[in-house]
């Protein structure tokens, strides 16, 4: 073993003379071997040696010295070890730094800043295991966690990080600040782990954490996102116990909680109790809830309150109010508000026009929608949101020509392609939808799941089974998986194409099914008089909703078509016991751009006198070319004559009679329910007898009648 003075001299000399660098590594290894074989060389030599290694940035050699000396339980200088640990963190060797840190802690030396740096390094490497060890080390050797420690831990991707953080924090005696708890709650919320948040809230109360406005805001917003009023009430009660006075942000979260949990009156009470006065955004939260729930009376009260307080409406206020009026089928109010908005100098945004076009769709007002389209500022058409809403409106209002006009003028993004394909599909123009889908692929635009659903729906409505399966089997080319919605459409395609057994087999092979899947099979069975599979489909569908009226009505019609009178009677008895009734049909007829609502067995008062006289001529003309009432459609223990009378007063037929005598335009009608077989047959014959084009959009699809034929080919 060289003398101590020689070692000290050599080490010091080496660090000052770069010419000795070549022999340094070999000599140093020799020193390590000698240190390993000898007795304790003393803290002085180790201190100098480690110091010079760190200074010369030879961290690898310093780590070797540390490894040898720690194995022999020699006393090592704390200061140099701390430097060594820091440098290991700096050169991205966190595992080695952790070993040094563990040694320091075992010698009753805790460097919290070093722990934080090491934790930060593990987190930046996305190493949850290493980060967890250090984080737990902080908790077990410190009086508190730093919020920056929590922040670093939560940077690690995945939900395991937040679960690990909470497990360590909740089991550690170390304190955590209110900011740290707020970070944990926010992380749970962002990761949709809402069930953990009430537990965090309870733990905070147990630890006597002093809540602040930011924390209350986060907690109330989380309860709102969970739509959990009971949890929200616990937070509110805690606020009252602490005599906390809400600020504007807490008030906003309170209003959001009440709005999203259906307590709209409480939300309004909160707004009225606010001091200082509520701001625009507070009203917007409640107005949006009114729009989402179609609660016009309350929305109108809020609107009046805003006027009473002389609040200057901003563009977001106007947009939400227009949406509220639109979804409540009050297009005139929405248009008046739109004009007021412009008069007040508030510039409409793309959202403004989008909600207006949606309002036109709801009100079935093609005329107003067309006027809006032609008055649309040129730059607005360049907006994807506006263009998509326009195409969607024209498609749903059965005017694919104007939808095409919009489509050809605009930049074609995936949503725009999707809306145009869907417009063709819902209007029974499956071949055009397929052609557009091919063009989309040819341009290099990659279809998404919505594209596939739109084009498959188009195939379903026009019985393009082979084309549908070609697309279905090529999903992998687009990186798309066969999800429940896509599989359900494929079931519908098979069912409509009279391949009921195959449809049932596909449904049974699916990992997950839903009500719509089995209801589509039942609907096809009704059209094809397949009682056995229809009963099975109804049985499966009722597992999802035992009170779904549509299932019972379809099954009843199936029994009537198959003359299974006993089964139908038993079914009606069951319906009576369950309190299930068939929803009355409502048809909306468009005459000269104006909608006219027609209810089953009723005649609009405007035409009450004329319809009776028009009806005689209408049914005589239809009977002359083969019309015969399908009495199986009518459910009930009544005479055949009574059934014929009911069929004559179906809203679809009343609408056809009025349209034939009031307009020479193609007939456009919207029906709330699926068109019955008798009305469908009547519409086919009407298009032939009167040489008129008829469009009827029901709950299932759009029927296009022309020259005695329908685009559904009798299957819908």
C-alpha positions in Angstrom: 0.0 0.0 0.0 1.6 3.4 -1.0 2.1 5.8 1.8 -0.7 8.2 2.5 1.3 11.3 1.6 2.2 9.8 -1.7 -1.4 9.1 -2.6 -2.5 12.5 -1.6 0.3 14.1 -3.7 -0.4 12.0 -6.7 -4.1 12.5 -6.7 -3.7 16.3 -6.3 -0.9 16.4 -9.0 -3.0 14.4 -11.4 -6.0 16.8 -11.3 -3.7 19.7 -12.1 -1.7 18.1 -14.9 -3.5 16.9 -18.0 -0.4 15.1 -19.3 -1.0 12.4 -16.7 -4.5 11.6 -18.1 -3.3 8.6 -20.1 -2.0 6.7 -17.1 -4.7 7.8 -14.8 -7.2 5.1 -15.5 -4.7 2.3 -15.1 -3.2 3.7 -12.0 -6.6 4.5 -10.5 -7.7 0.9 -11.0 -4.6 -0.2 -9.2 -5.4 2.1 -6.3 -9.0 0.7 -6.2 -7.6 -2.9 -6.0 -5.2 -1.9 -3.2 -8.0 0.0 -1.4 -10.2 -3.1 -1.6 -7.5 -5.4 -0.2 -6.2 -3.0 2.5 -7.6 -1.8 5.8 -9.5 1.5 6.1 -7.3 4.0 4.2 -8.9 6.8 6.2 -11.4 9.5 5.4 -8.7 12.0 4.4 -7.6 9.9 1.4 -11.1 9.0 0.3 -12.2 12.7 0.7 -9.4 13.9 -1.5 -9.7 11.1 -4.1 -13.5 11.5 -4.5 -13.1 15.3 -4.6 -10.6 15.1 -7.4 -12.6 12.5 -9.3 -15.7 14.7 -9.2 -13.8 17.8 -10.1 -12.3 16.0 -13.1 -15.8 14.7 -14.1 -14.7 11.1 -13.9 -18.0 10.0 -12.3 -17.5 6.4 -13.3 -14.3 6.1 -11.3 -15.8 7.9 -8.4 -18.7 5.4 -8.4 -16.3 2.5 -8.4 -14.5 4.0 -5.3 -17.8 4.5 -3.6 -18.8 0.8 -4.3 -15.6 -0.6 -2.9 -15.5 1.6 0.1 -19.2 1.1 1.0 -18.8 -2.6 0.8 -16.0 -2.5 3.4 -18.1 -0.2 5.6 -15.3 2.5 5.6 -16.4 5.9 6.6 -16.9 8.1 3.5 -17.0 11.9 3.5 -20.6 13.1 3.3 -19.8 16.3 1.3 -18.1 14.4 -1.5 -20.9 11.8 -1.6 -23.5 14.5 -1.9 -21.6 15.9 -4.9 -21.2 12.5 -6.4 -25.0 11.9 -6.1 -25.7 15.2 -7.7 -23.4 14.5 -10.6 -24.9 11.0 -11.1 -28.3 12.7 -11.5 -26.8 15.2 -13.8 -25.2 12.6 -16.2 -28.5 10.6 -16.1 -27.4 7.7 -13.8 -30.3 7.9 -11.3 -29.8 4.3 -10.1 -26.3 5.0 -9.0 -27.4 8.3 -7.4 -30.1 6.4 -5.5 -27.5 4.1 -4.0 -25.4 7.0 -2.8 -28.6 8.6 -1.4 -29.5 5.4 0.4 -26.0 5.4 2.0 -26.4 9.0 3.1 -29.8 8.4 4.7 -28.5 5.3 6.5 -25.9 7.7 8.0 -28.6 10.0 9.2 -28.1 12.6 6.4 -31.1 13.7 4.4 -30.7 16.0 1.5 -34.2 16.9 0.4 -33.0 18.9 -2.6 -31.0 15.9 -3.8 -34.1 13.7 -3.4 -36.1 16.2 -5.5 -33.5 16.3 -8.2 -33.3 12.5 -8.3 -37.0 12.2 -8.4 -37.2 14.8 -11.2 -34.6 12.7 -13.2 -36.6 9.5 -12.8 -39.8 11.2 -13.8 -38.2 12.8 -16.9 -37.1 9.2 -17.8 -40.7 8.1 -17.3 -39.4 5.5 -14.8 -42.3 5.0 -12.4 -40.7 2.3 -10.4 -37.5 4.3 -9.6 -39.5 7.5 -9.0 -41.8 5.7 -6.6 -38.9 4.5 -4.5 -37.5 8.0 -4.2 -41.0 9.5 -3.6 -41.6 7.0 -0.8 -38.1 7.8 0.6 -39.1 11.4 0.8 -42.3 10.6 2.7 -40.6 8.3 5.2 -37.6 10.7 5.9 -39.2 14.1 5.7 -41.9 16.0 7.6 -43.6 16.9 4.3 -43.8 16.2 0.6 -43.1 19.2 -1.6 -45.8 20.0 -4.2 -43.0 20.1 -6.8 -42.4 16.4 -5.9 -46.0 15.6 -6.6 -45.9 17.7 -9.7 -42.9 15.7 -11.0 -44.4 12.4 -10.2 -47.6 13.3 -12.1 -45.6 14.0 -15.2 -45.1 10.3 -15.7 -47.5 9.0 -18.3 -50.3 6.6 -17.4 -52.8 6.2 -14.6 -50.4 4.1 -12.5 -48.5 7.2 -11.6 -51.4 9.0 -9.9 -52.5 5.8 -8.2 -48.9 5.3 -6.9 -48.7 8.9 -5.7 -51.9 8.7 -3.8 -51.0 5.3 -2.2 -47.7 6.7 -0.9 -49.2 10.0 0.2 -52.2 8.5 2.0 -50.0 5.9 3.8 -47.2 8.4 4.8 -47.2 10.5 7.9 -45.5 13.3 5.9 -47.7 16.3 5.3 -48.8 17.6 1.9 -49.8 21.2 1.1 -53.1 22.2 -0.2 -51.4 22.7 -3.6 -50.2 19.2 -3.6 -53.7 17.8 -2.9 -55.1 20.0 -5.6 -52.6 18.5 -8.0 -53.7 15.0 -7.1 -57.4 15.8 -7.5 -56.7 17.4 -10.9 -54.7 14.4 -12.0 -57.5 12.0 -10.9 -60.0 14.1 -12.8 -57.9 14.3 -16.0 -57.5 10.5 -15.9 -61.3 10.0 -15.4 -60.6 8.3 -12.0 -63.5 10.2 -10.4 -64.2 7.6 -7.8 -60.9 8.4 -6.1 -61.7 12.1 -5.5 -64.2 11.7 -2.7 -61.6 9.6 -0.9 -59.0 12.4 -1.3 -61.6 14.9 0.0 -62.2 12.8 3.1 -58.5 12.4 3.8 -58.0 16.2 3.5 -60.7 16.8 6.1 -59.1 14.2 8.3 -55.7 16.0 8.1 -57.4 19.4 8.8 -56.2 20.8 5.5 -57.2 24.5 5.1 -59.2 24.7 1.9 -58.9 27.7 -0.4 -61.0 29.0 -3.4 -58.9 27.1 -6.0 -59.4 23.8 -4.2 -63.1 24.3 -3.8 -63.3 25.2 -7.5 -61.5 22.0 -8.5 -63.6 19.8 -6.2 -66.9 21.3 -7.3 -65.9 21.1 -11.0 -65.0 17.5 -10.5 -68.3 16.7 -8.8 -70.0 18.5 -11.8 -68.0 16.3 -14.3 -69.1 13.2 -12.3 -72.7 14.5 -12.2 -72.6 13.5 -8.6 -74.8 15.9 -6.6 -74.3 14.0 -3.3 -70.6 14.5 -3.4 -71.1 18.1 -4.5 -73.4 18.6 -1.5 -70.7 17.4 0.8 -68.3 20.0 -0.6 -70.9 22.7 -0.2 -71.6 21.7 3.4 -67.9 21.9 4.1 -67.8 25.4 2.7 -70.6 26.4 5.0 -68.9 24.9 8.1 -65.7 26.7 7.2 -67.8 29.9 6.6 -66.0 30.2 3.3 -67.2 33.1 1.1 -67.2 32.0 -2.6 -65.3 34.0 -5.2 -66.3 34.3 -8.8 -64.6 31.0 -9.8 -66.2 29.0 -7.0 -69.6 30.5 -8.0 -69.0 29.3 -11.5 -68.2 25.8 -10.3 -71.3 25.8 -8.1 -73.5 26.8 -11.1 -71.9 24.1 -13.2 -72.5 21.5 -10.5 -76.2 22.4 -10.2 -76.6 22.7 -14.0 -75.0 19.3 -14.8 -76.9 17.5 -12.0 -80.3 18.7 -13.1 -80.8 21.2 -10.3 -81.3 24.1 -12.7 -83.5 26.1 -10.2 -80.7 26.0 -7.7 -78.3 27.2 -10.4 -80.6 30.2 -11.0 -80.9 30.9 -7.3 -77.0 30.9 -7.1 -76.8 33.4 -9.9 -79.4 35.7 -8.3 -77.6 35.5 -4.9 -74.1 36.3 -6.3 -72.3 39.3 -5.0 -70.8 41.0 -7.0 -73.2 40.6 -9.9 -72.8 37.5 -12.1 -70.8 37.8 -15.3 -71.6 36.6 -18.8 -69.9 33.2 -18.3 -72.0 32.4 -15.3 -75.2 32.8 -17.3 -73.7 30.8 -20.1 -73.3 27.7 -17.9 -76.9 27.7 -17.0 -78.1 28.6 -20.5 -76.1 25.7 -22.0 -77.8 23.4 -19.5 -81.2 24.7 -20.5 -80.3 24.1 -24.2 -79.1 20.6 -23.5 -82.3 19.7 -21.6 -84.5 21.7 -24.0 -85.8 23.7 -21.0 -87.1 26.7 -22.8 -89.2 28.2 -19.8 -86.2 28.4 -17.5 -83.9 29.5 -20.4 -86.3 32.4 -21.1 -86.3 33.4 -17.4 -82.5 33.5 -17.5 -82.6 35.6 -20.7 -85.1 38.1 -19.1 -82.9 38.3 -16.0 -79.9 39.2 -18.1 -82.0 41.9 -19.8 -83.2 43.3 -16.4 -79.6 43.6 -15.2 -78.8 45.4 -18.4 -76.0 42.9 -19.1 -74.3 43.5 -22.5 -74.6 40.2 -24.3 -71.4 38.8 -25.9 -71.1 36.5 -28.9 -71.1 33.4 -26.7 -74.3 34.5 -24.9 -76.0 34.9 -28.3 -74.7 31.6 -29.6 -76.1 29.6 -26.6 -79.4 31.4 -26.7 -79.8 30.7 -30.4 -79.0 27.1 -29.7 -81.6 27.0 -26.9 -84.3 28.4 -29.2 -83.2 26.1 -32.0 -83.4 22.8 -30.0 -86.8 23.9 -28.7 -88.1 24.2 -32.2 -88.4 28.0 -32.0 -86.7 29.0 -35.2 -88.4 32.4 -35.4 -87.0 33.4 -32.0 -83.6 32.2 -33.0 -83.7 34.2 -36.2 -84.9 37.3 -34.3 -82.0 36.9 -31.9 -79.6 36.6 -34.8 -80.8 39.9 -36.3 -80.6 41.5 -32.9 -77.0 40.2 -32.5 -76.0 41.9 -35.8 -77.8 45.2 -34.9 -75.9 45.3 -31.6 -72.6 45.2 -33.5 -71.8 41.6 -32.4 -70.1 39.8 -35.2 -71.5 36.2 -35.8 -68.9 33.5 -35.5 -68.8 30.0 -37.3 -70.6 28.6 -34.2 -73.4 31.1 -34.7 -74.1 29.9 -38.2 -73.6 26.2 -37.2 -76.3 26.5 -34.5 -78.6 28.4 -36.9 -78.3 25.6 -39.5 -79.0 23.0 -36.8 -82.1 25.1 -35.8 -83.3 25.0 -39.4 -82.9 21.2 -39.4 -84.9 20.9 -36.1 -87.6 23.2 -37.4 -87.6 21.4 -40.8 -87.3 24.7 -42.5 -85.4 24.2 -45.8 -86.5 27.6 -47.0 -84.9 29.5 -44.0 -81.8 27.3 -44.3 -81.5 28.1 -48.0 -81.8 31.8 -47.4 -79.2 31.7 -44.7 -76.9 29.8 -47.0 -77.2 32.4 -49.8 -76.6 35.2 -47.4 -73.6 33.5 -45.8 -70.3 35.6 -45.9 -67.9 34.0 -48.3 -65.2 33.5 -45.7 -67.6 31.6 -43.5 -67.9 28.8 -46.1 -64.2 28.2 -45.7 -64.8 27.1 -42.1 -65.1 23.3 -41.7 -67.6 23.6 -38.9 -70.0 25.8 -41.0 -69.6 23.8 -44.2 -70.2 20.5 -42.3 -73.3 21.9 -40.7 -74.6 23.1 -44.0 -74.2 19.8 -45.7 -75.7 18.0 -42.7 -78.7 20.3 -42.8 -79.4 19.9 -46.6 -78.9 16.1 -46.2 -81.4 15.8 -43.4 -83.8 18.1 -45.2 -83.6 15.8 -48.2 -82.0 18.3 -50.6 -78.8 16.5 -51.7 -78.4 18.9 -54.7 -77.8 21.9 -52.5 -75.6 19.7 -50.3 -73.5 18.9 -53.4 -73.4 22.6 -54.3 -71.8 23.3 -50.9 -69.5 20.3 -51.1 -68.0 21.4 -54.5 -67.2 24.9 -53.2 -65.2 24.1 -50.1 -62.0 22.5 -48.9 -62.6 18.9 -48.3 -61.5 17.6 -44.9 -62.5 14.3 -43.4 -65.6 15.7 -41.6 -66.7 17.3 -44.8 -66.4 14.1 -46.8 -68.2 12.2 -44.0 -71.2 14.6 -44.0 -71.6 14.4 -47.8 -71.4 10.6 -47.8 -73.9 10.6 -45.0 -76.2 13.0 -46.9 -76.3 10.5 -49.8 -76.7 7.6 -47.5 -79.7 8.8 -45.5 -81.4 9.8 -48.7 -81.1 6.4 -50.2 -78.4 7.3 -52.8 -76.0 4.5 -51.9 -74.2 4.3 -55.2 -73.3 8.0 -55.0 -72.1 7.5 -51.4 -69.9 4.6 -52.6 -68.5 6.6 -55.5 -67.7 9.5 -53.2 -66.0 7.2 -50.7 -63.8 5.9 -53.6 -63.0 9.5 -54.6 -62.1 10.3 -51.0 -59.5 7.5 -50.9 -58.2 8.5 -54.3 -57.4 12.0 -53.0 -55.2 10.5 -50.3 -57.7 11.5 -47.5 -57.7 8.7 -45.0 -61.2 7.6 -43.8 -61.9 7.4 -40.1 -64.5 5.3 -38.2 -67.2 7.8 -38.9 -66.5 7.6 -42.6 -66.9 3.8 -42.5 -70.2 4.1 -40.5 -71.6 6.6 -43.0 -70.7 4.6 -46.1 -71.9 1.3 -44.5 -75.2 3.0 -43.6 -75.6 4.1 -47.2 -75.0 0.5 -48.3 -77.6 -0.7 -45.8 -80.3 1.7 -47.1 -79.7 0.6 -50.7 -79.0 -3.1 -50.1 -75.4 -3.0 -51.4 -74.4 -6.0 -49.4 -71.3 -7.1 -51.4 -69.9 -3.6 -51.4 -70.5 -3.3 -47.7 -68.5 -6.5 -47.0 -65.6 -5.4 -49.2 -65.3 -2.2 -47.1 -65.8 -4.2 -43.8 -63.0 -6.6 -44.7 -60.7 -3.7 -45.6 -60.9 -1.9 -42.3 -57.3 -2.8 -41.4 -56.1 -0.8 -44.4 -57.3 2.4 -42.6 -56.2 1.3 -39.1 -59.8 1.0 -38.0 -61.2 -1.8 -35.8 -64.6 -3.3 -36.1 -66.3 -1.5 -33.2 -69.8 -2.1 -31.9 -71.4 0.6 -34.1 -69.7 -0.8 -37.3 -70.7 -4.4 -36.4 -74.3 -3.3 -35.7 -74.5 -1.7 -39.1 -73.3 -4.9 -40.7 -76.0 -6.8 -38.8 -78.6 -4.3 -40.2 -77.3 -4.7 -43.7 -77.7 -8.5 -43.6 -81.1 -8.2 -41.9 -82.5 -5.8 -44.5 -81.2 -8.0 -47.3 -83.4 -10.9 -46.1 -80.4 -12.7 -44.6 -81.8 -12.9 -41.1 -80.0 -16.1 -40.1 -76.6 -14.6 -41.0 -77.5 -11.3 -39.2 -78.3 -13.3 -36.0 -75.1 -15.3 -36.3 -73.1 -12.1 -36.7 -74.8 -10.5 -33.7 -74.2 -13.6 -31.6 -70.5 -13.6 -32.6 -70.0 -10.0 -31.4 -68.2 -9.4 -28.1 -70.8 -6.7 -27.3 -74.2 -6.0 -28.7 -76.8 -3.4 -27.9 -80.5 -2.6 -28.2 -80.2 -1.1 -31.7 -78.5 -4.3 -33.0 -81.4 -6.6 -32.0 -84.1 -4.1 -32.8 -82.8 -3.8 -36.4 -83.1 -7.6 -36.7 -86.6 -7.5 -35.3 -87.6 -4.8 -37.7 -86.4 -6.9 -40.6 -88.2 -10.0 -39.2 -91.4 -7.9 -39.2 -91.0 -7.0 -42.9 -90.2 -10.6 -43.8 -92.7 -12.4 -41.5 -90.0 -14.3 -39.7 -91.7 -15.1 -36.4 -89.1 -17.4 -34.9 -86.1 -15.1 -35.3 -88.3 -12.1 -34.6 -89.2 -13.5 -31.2 -85.6 -14.3 -30.5 -84.4 -10.8 -31.5 -87.2 -9.3 -29.3 -86.1 -11.4 -26.3 -82.5 -10.2 -26.7 -83.5 -6.6 -27.2 -85.7 -6.5 -24.1 -82.6 -7.5 -22.0 -81.3 -4.0 -22.7 -84.6 -2.1 -22.1 -87.6 -4.1 -20.9 -89.9 -1.1 -21.4 -89.0 -0.2 -25.0 -92.3 0.4 -26.7 -90.8 0.0 -30.2 -89.9 -3.6 -29.6 -93.5 -4.5 -28.4 -95.1 -2.6 -31.4 -92.8 -4.3 -33.9 -93.5 -7.7 -32.4 -97.2 -7.0 -32.4 -97.1 -6.1 -36.0 -95.1 -9.3 -36.8 -97.7 -11.4 -35.0 -100.5 -9.7 -37.0 -98.7 -10.2 -40.3 -98.2 -13.9 -39.5 -101.8 -14.2 -38.2 -100.5 -15.3 -34.8 -103.6 -13.7 -33.0 -103.2 -15.6 -29.8 -99.6 -14.5 -29.3 -100.5 -10.9 -30.2 -103.3 -10.9 -27.6 -101.0 -12.2 -24.9 -98.5 -9.5 -25.9 -101.1 -6.8 -25.6 -102.0 -8.0 -22.1 -98.3 -7.8 -21.1 -98.1 -4.3 -22.6 -101.1 -3.2 -20.5 -99.6 -4.6 -17.3 -96.3 -2.8 -18.0 -98.1 0.4 -19.0 -96.5 0.4 -22.4 -98.4 2.3 -25.2 -97.6 2.9 -28.8 -96.3 6.4 -29.3 -98.6 8.4 -31.6 -97.2 9.3 -35.0 -96.6 12.9 -35.9 -95.9 13.9 -39.5 -94.5 17.3 -40.5 -95.4 18.3 -44.0 -93.5 21.1 -45.8 -95.8 23.3 -48.0 -94.2 26.4 -49.7 -91.3 26.2 -47.2 -93.6 26.2 -44.1 -93.9 23.2 -41.8 -97.4 21.8 -41.0 -97.7 19.3 -38.1 -100.2 16.5 -38.6 -101.1 14.1 -35.7 -102.5 10.6 -36.2 -106.3 10.5 -36.4 -106.4 14.3 -36.5 -106.8 16.9 -39.3 -105.1 20.3 -39.1 -107.8 22.8 -38.3 -106.9 24.9 -41.4 -107.9 22.0 -43.6 -110.6 20.4 -41.5 -113.4 21.0 -44.1 -111.4 20.3 -47.3 -109.7 17.0 -46.3 -112.9 15.0 -46.1 -113.8 15.9 -49.6 -110.3 15.4 -50.9 -110.0 12.0 -49.2 -112.8 10.4 -51.2 -111.3 11.3 -54.6 -107.8 10.3 -53.3 -108.7 6.7 -52.1 -110.9 6.1 -55.2 -107.9 6.9 -57.4 -105.6 4.7 -55.4 -108.0 1.8 -55.3 -108.3 1.9 -59.1 -104.6 0.9 -59.4 -104.7 -1.7 -56.7 -104.7 -0.2 -53.2 -106.0 -2.4 -50.5 -105.8 -1.5 -46.9 -103.4 -3.7 -44.8 -105.5 -4.3 -41.7 -102.7 -6.1 -39.9 -101.1 -2.8 -39.2 -103.8 -1.7 -36.8 -103.5 -3.2 -33.3 -106.6 -3.7 -31.2 -109.8 -5.8 -30.9 -111.9 -3.7 -33.3 -113.9 -4.4 -36.5 -112.3 -4.3 -39.9 -114.3 -1.1 -40.8 -112.9 0.6 -37.7 -109.4 -0.5 -38.8 -109.9 1.0 -42.3 -111.1 4.3 -40.8 -108.0 4.4 -38.6 -105.7 3.7 -41.6 -107.3 6.5 -43.6 -106.5 8.9 -40.8 -102.8 8.0 -40.5 -100.8 11.2 -40.4 -98.8 10.2 -43.5 -101.9 9.8 -45.7 -103.4 13.0 -44.4 -100.2 14.8 -45.3 -100.2 13.3 -48.8 -103.8 14.4 -49.4 -103.1 18.0 -48.2 -99.9 18.2 -50.3 -101.5 17.0 -53.5 -104.1 19.7 -53.2 -101.9 22.6 -52.0 -98.7 22.4 -54.0 -97.2 21.2 -57.3 -93.7 20.8 -55.8 -92.2 17.4 -54.8 -93.8 16.3 -51.6 -91.5 16.4 -48.5 -92.7 14.9 -45.2 -90.9 14.1 -41.9 -92.3 11.3 -39.7 -91.6 10.8 -36.0 -92.0 7.0 -36.3 -91.2 4.3 -38.8 -93.6 4.5 -41.7 -96.2 1.6 -41.5 -96.6 -0.8 -44.4 -100.0 0.5 -45.4 -98.8 4.1 -45.6 -95.7 3.0 -47.5 -97.8 1.2 -50.0 -100.1 4.2 -50.3 -97.2 6.5 -51.0 -95.9 4.1 -53.7 -99.3 4.2 -55.5 -99.6 7.9 -54.9 -96.4 8.6 -56.8 -97.7 6.5 -59.7 -101.4 7.8 -59.7 -100.5 11.5 -59.4 -97.1 11.4 -61.1 -95.5 13.1 -58.1 -92.1 12.7 -56.5 -92.4 12.1 -52.7 -89.8 12.2 -50.0 -90.7 10.8 -46.6 -88.0 10.8 -43.9 -89.0 8.5 -41.0 -87.2 7.4 -37.8 -85.3 4.8 -39.8 -84.5 6.2 -43.2 -85.5 8.5 -46.1 -88.0 7.0 -48.6 -87.9 8.4 -52.1 -91.1 7.5 -54.1 -91.2 8.0 -57.8 -93.1 6.3 -60.7 -94.7 3.7 -58.4 -91.4 2.6 -56.8 -89.5 3.4 -53.6 -85.7 3.4 -53.2 -86.0 1.0 -50.3 -87.4 -1.8 -52.5 -89.9 -2.6 -49.9 -87.3 -3.4 -47.2 -86.8 -0.9 -44.4 
